[in-house]
């Protein structure tokens, strides 16, 4: 039942609990109670909107791989990266690099400035950037197994 609620709200977070209930075979009150419990358990983290990046002037996207120098722990670097507004996502990864960041800016020159900010963080040894030419899709809603 929870998987159906998650799928329905993931596709449209503004749907009423009555509509979701009709889809999954529960009353409005039962959907409300299940959503409340999923929020308390952290299954549902938050309700948010999806904004078209180009419409707000952030048409330039890059993925930046970040390597630590080993002298500073990754747990000290991550909060500093969170402070940079252009860093939309940050993932700790295995392999040659320690982090993979999704960066959104208005243009390449702004990405350059963000890279200087990242490289100025103590513990950051190296970055490698991959510029996105076109985004086929993103924000795919999670569809948990039923």
Buried (B, 14 or more C-beta within 10 A) or exposed (E): EBEBBBBBBBEEBEBEBEEBBBEBEBEBEBBBEBBEEBEEEEBBEEEEEEEEBEEEEBBBBBBBBBBBEEEBEEEEBBEBBEEBEBBEEBEEEEEEBBBBBBBBBBEEEBBEEBBEBBEEBEBBBEBEBEEBEEEEEEEEEEEEEE
